[in-house]
């Protein structure tokens, strides 16, 4: 059944007319755009215990303590903690038995006379799902894409109402809550690149699935989480880092997966522009890698990321089918060197012109966008199953009209063959490993790292037969 989409006015009024909800609004930076909605629609006295804006940094520090960064997750969490404590201290005795207390907070930087880019912010709500209960919490990071400050303020206010309304009335359906975040504003104006749920209202909820839902729903192009499953804001993780990323399906991780990464790391760290720099290594899966038919199997997704996490890998989920789009995403956050490691079959697709029909400049525009900064493709060889020949980035045959382009990219080391690979790994293909796991053929164990085999057996991952 389709979800009914209420107007922003209806959402704010519904909260104001609900006598069980009462709380505080604390907003830093872009003004009181969220609280303004509740005053505007009427009945705010039934909802707002306090509304404040600590706009001046000195005033903000006096209330919440010193902050190195005012638009940060740390500052937001300090605001929520401080204001929620005050709310209970002052009102719990009088109305705690019948009231579901909440605190909404945001810290946002928008465009101004002196700042013309990178409008973004942190928003969060700490709330009780029942009177007297321990609070639950939602934290989100957004990017504002409007070109004018007034439009950004409008979008921010609508998003804040959506977040507050979702927390109060959709907390039993987090997927619907996520979808509702861009009601009446649209993902073209606001990007939600990180969201984190915690507390009793979200017991058992896996935030990695919620990160996937952000990408699936078009609220962001990419989401990231650490090996421990902690969802992180990509800009913080990628900022001014050298980045090495391996793209794949990881279904499952095989010895080839890790050998490819080992070889790429060995060559990447020797690059003159990488030596002495911080390097972030990512394992990236696209929605295409995750989709079976037109659906994504959530258990299968978690099977894969559980193994990646056990191996200590940070995971990026994206909807970047084309490599130039992935490159552009990284260029947004860093000017340092970027390495992307992949196999020959994927490189062959990169040189297939049909994938660039949407670009006016075709494949040349694609490569121009991809290699415009310091980026290099590291390519793992392929063992041809029919002939037994090894195909590398260097001897790969491309369409005749692209041979000179291919030669140019190889000769100028934009595309580089991986060296010192383990030849024993070349005969391993993930599709064969997966088929063997499901059929109970134990020979798959020799094709994956020992720790991966142990995890698959212990957790019965990938429909592993009992005998496996």
N, C-alpha and C positions, 0 to 999 in steps of 0.2 A: 504493500500500500504506500503510495507516495507521501512523503512528509509534507505537512502543511507549512508553508513559509509565511510567518507573520511579518508585518512591517516593523521597522525599528520602533516606531511610536507604540505599536501594540505590545511589543516585548517589554519596553520600559514601563508602560502603564500596568501591564500584568504584574510586574514585580512590585510596583508602588502600591497596588491594591491588595497585595498578599500580606496580611497582618503578621504572618509568622516570620517574615524576612526583615532583618534590621542590621545595618552595618555602617562601615566607614569607607569613604573614597579618599585615596591619597594619590595625587598625580604630580609628577615632576617633569618639567621641560616644555612639552608642547601645549600646556594649558589644561584646563579642566573640561576636556571635550566629552568625556564619558559622563561625569556627574551632571553636566549641563543638560543631557537628555532627560534625566530623571526630574530635574527642576522644571524643564519645559513642558512635559506632558501632564503635570499636575499630580498632586497626592504624594509629593516627595517626603513630607513629614512622616509618612508611614514607613519609609524605607531608610532614610539617611539620618544616621546619628551624628555624623560629622563629615564634612567635606573640606579638604585642604589642598593647597598647592605650595610645596616648598620650592619655589622657583629659584631663589638665590642660593648659591652653593654654600655660603657661610651658614645660612639659616638651615639648609638641609643637613649639613654636618652637625649642627647643634642638636638637631632632633634625632638623627639616625647614626651619628658617628662619621668619622672621616672615610671617604671613599677615593680610591685612586681613579676609578672610572664611575661616572654618575649614571651612564646608560649601560648597565650591566646586570647580569643575573644576580650577582652578589648584592648589589644595591636593592634590587627588587625584593629579594628574600629578606633582607634586613627591614625593609618597609613593612612587609607583610607580618613579620614576627613582632615588630614593635607595636604596630597599630592593633593587631589582634590581641596582644597582651593587655593593652590599655582598654580595649572594648570590654573584655571579660572583667577586668579589675573594676570598671566603673558601672557596668550594667548587669553582670551575672546575677548578683543577689536580688535585684529588683525584678528582672524579667527573663532570667535564664531558663526557667522551667517551661516557658511557652515559646521562646524565640530561637530561631535558627540564625545565629550570628554569622556575619561575613565581613571580610575586608577585601576590597578591590584596590589594586595599586598598579600604577604604570610609571615608567621612566622612559621618555621618548625624546629623540632629537629629530626635528623636522627642518625643512628648508627655511632660510631666513635671509636677511639682508647680507649676512656675512658667510652663510653656508649654503651651498647650492647642490650638494649631492649627498648620497649615503644617508637618506632619511630612514631611520629604523628605531625600534624600541622593544622593551620587555614589558609584558603585561601579565598579571597574575591575579588569582582569587583564592583566598583561604576561606572555607565555609563549612558549616555544620549541615549534615544531611538530615539530622534530627536534633531537637533541643537537648542540650547537655552532652551530646556526643563529641568525641574527638574530631578535630577538623580534618577535612580533605583539602587538596590543593591542586590547582592547574597553573602551570607556567608556560607561556608561549613567547617566542621571539618573532617579530614581524619586520618586513621591509615595505616601505611606502613608495609606490611608483608614480604617483601623481606629480605633475610638473609645477604646480602652484601650492603655496603654503595653505591657502584656504581650503583647497580640495583635500590636502593631506589631513587637515584638522577634521574635516567632515568624515573621511574614511576611518580615521582613528576612533572617533566617537561611535560610529556604527559598529565597528569591530568590537569595541569594549562592551557595548550593550549585548552583542551576540555572545561574547564569552561569559558574561555574567548570567544571561538568560540560560545558556546551555548548561552551565554548572548547576543551576538551581532546578532545571526541569528536564534535562536530558542526561543527567549523570549516570542513569542506569543503562544508557545506550551511547557509549563513547563514540561509535562510528557516526551516529546521527549528530552528535555534538560537534564533531570535527567538520562535518559537512555544513553545519549551520553557521560556522564562524565567518563565512563570506556571504551570508545572506544579505541582500540589498546593497552590496558593495562590489562583489566580484573579485576573483583571483587576479584579474588584470590590474587591479589597483592596490591590492595588498597580498603580499606573499607571506605565508606562514611556514618558516623553514625549520622550526623546532617546537615541539610541544611535549610536556611532561606531566603525567598524572601521578598522584600519590595520595595515600590516606585510605581510610576504611571504605569510602564510597567506591574506590577503584581497586579493591582487594582482588588479587589474582590477575589484574590487567597487565599485559606485557607491552611496555612502552615502545619496543621495537616494532610491534605490529602497528602501533599508532603512527610511528614514523613512516611506515610503509603506506598507511592510509593517506597521509599528507600528500605523498607523491601520486598515489593512485587517483586521488580526488582532484588533482591539478592545483592544489594549494601551494605547491612548491615543485621545483624540478629535481631536487635532490635532498636527501636527509642522511644523517650520519649518526652512528653510535659506536661506542668503544667495545673492546673485547668483553668488558664486564656488563654490557647491555645498557650502559648509561647513554641516553640520547644527548647529543651535544650540538651546539650551534655551529654550523660549518665555518662561518667567518672567523670565530675564535680559534678553531682548530687549524685552519689553513693559512691564517694571516702571516705573510712574509716567510713562509716555509718553502723549502724545496719539496716537491711532491713526487712520489713514485707510486703509480697505481697499476694494479693488475686487474684487467677486466675479464670476467668469466661467469659461468653458471654455477661452478663449484658444487656440482650435483653428481657425485660428491667431490671433495678435494682428493686429488690423486698425487702420486709422486711427481707427475709432470707439473702440477700446479706449483708445488714448492720448489722444484728444480728451476722452473721458469723465473720465479721470484728471486731465488738465490743468484742465478746468473745475472739478472737485471740489476740487482743491488750491487753486485761486485763491479759492474761496469759504471753504474750511475754514480757511485761515491768517488770514482776516479775522475769524473768530469771536473775540469778546472773551476767551473762556476758552482760546483757543489761542495768542494772540499772546504771543511770548516763551518759549513752551514747546518742548520737544523733540518733533518729530513723526516717527513711524515710518509709512512707507507700505508696505502689503502687497498682494500679488496673491494672492487666495485661490481655490483649487479644491476643490470637495467631491468625495467619492467618486462621487456621482451624475454630476458633470461628467466624470469619468474612465471611467465604466463603459460598455462597449459590450456590451449583452446582460447577461450575468452575470459578465463577465470584464473585467479591465483590461489593455489592451495596453501593456506596459512601454516599448516603443520609442516609441509615440505619446506616452506620458507624458513621456519624456525629451526628445522633440522639442519639446514645449511649454515645458518648464522650461529647455531650452537657450536658446530664444529669449528667455524672460523674463530669464535670467541675462545674456545678451548685452546686454540693455537696462538692466542694473543693478538689477533688481527682486528684492526679497526675497519668497519664496514661502511661503504657508501652505497645507497640505493638511489638510482636516478632514472629519469625517462629520456636520457640522452642516447638515442639510437645512433646518431652520427658522432663521429669523433671530434669534429670541429665544434660541436655544441658542448661536449665535455671539456674541451680545451678552453672555450670561452668562459665557462663556469669557473675554472681554476684561475684564469687570468683576472677575474673579478677580484680575487683576494690576494694574489701574490704576483710579483714580477720575477720571482726566483725561477730556477730551472725546473721543468716538469718532465718526467719520464713516464711513458705509458708502455707497458709490456703486454704483448699479445702473441698469438700464434700465426703461422702462415695462412691458414684458412681465413682468418679475419682480415689479414692484410690484403688478401685477394679480393675480399668484399669492399675494402676501402678503395680499391682501384676500379670498382664497378660503377660506371657512370649513371646507371639507373637510379642510384640512391641520391643523386643531386639534381633531379629534375626540378625541384622547387627553388633552386638557386639560379638567379639570372646568369651568373658566371660559371655555372656548372661545377665540374670537378676542380677547376683552377681556383675558383672562389673558395671552395671548401678547403683546399690545401693552403691557400693564402691565409685564411682565418686560423687554421690549425697551427701553422708554423710561424705565425707573425712574431711571436715572442720566443723565448728560449725553451722549445719543446722538442722532444725526440721520441721516436717509436723504437722500442727494442723488441725484436721479433725472434721467437723461438722456432726452430726448424720443424719440418714435418716429414715423417717417413711415409712415403707413398705405399699404400697397402698392396697395390697391384704390382708395381715394378721394384719396390725396395729401395728406390732412389731417395736421397735426402734433398728436400726443397728448402731453400733458405730465402731470406729477404733479398739476397743478392741475385740468385738465379731464378727467382719467381718469374714466370712468363705472364705478362700482362697483354692487354689488347695492343695491336701494332701501333695505333695512334698515340698510345700512352707510354711507349718504351723510352722515349727521350725524357719524359717527365719522371718516370721511375728511376732512370739512370741518374738524373740530376739530383734527386732526393737522396739516393744512396751515396753518390760520390761526395755530396756535401754533408753527409752524416746526419741528415734529418731522420733517416731510417737506417737502423743499424742491426746487423745480425748478432744474436747472442752467441758468446763463445763459452768454451769449457763446460758445455752441457753434458749430462749423463746420457750416453747413447742407449743405455738400458731402458730409459724412460720413453723413448720415442715410439715404442710399440704400444704404449698405454693410451687408451681413449676412454674418456669419462662415460660415454654412452655404453661401452662394453662393461665397465665396472658396475654401473647401475643395473644393467640386465643380469649380471652374475649375482649381485646382492639379492635381487628379487627372486631369482630362480633357486637360490640356495647353493650355488656353485662356489665353494670356498676358495677357489683360486683368486678371487678378487682381493683377498687379504694381502697378497704379495704386490698388489698394484697401488696400494695406498700406504701412507706413513703408519707405523705401528700404533701411534696414539689415536689416529683417526679410526683405524680398524677397531680398537678397543671401545671407542665411543659409540660407533655404529652397532656393535654387538650388544653392549650394555643397555643401550636405549632403544634398540630395535628400530633404528632410523631407516628411512628410505624403503619402508615395507620389507625390512630384512626378515627372512624366514627364520623360524626358531632354530633350525639346524645350522644357520650361518654362524 
